[in-house]
Amino acid sequence: MKNKFNKDEIDNLYINIGKKVKEYREKNNMTQLELSYAMGYKSVSLVSSAELFTREKHFNLEHLYKISRILNISINDLIPTH
């Protein structure tokens, strides 16, 4: 069976997850640095890059779990639907 998913679709998913994280982070009046620290990181590099999907950096499942707990939301809130 041939893979039906192309790179653009997957990239678009990561872009939209980054937008969702940014939206909820800002609703919680939290900076990228504050979220990074709360996740256990010492710089904004991951959060900044993943929110913007620069250098094809993205949040993985562990990141999304931590973010959902920190922001007190469901992990499902971070996953865009079609």
Secondary structure, 3 states (H helix, E strand, C coil): CCCCCCHHHHHHHHHHHHHHHHHHHHHCCCCHHHHHHHHCCCCCHHHHHHHHCHHHCCCCHHHHHHHHHHCCCCHHHHCCCC
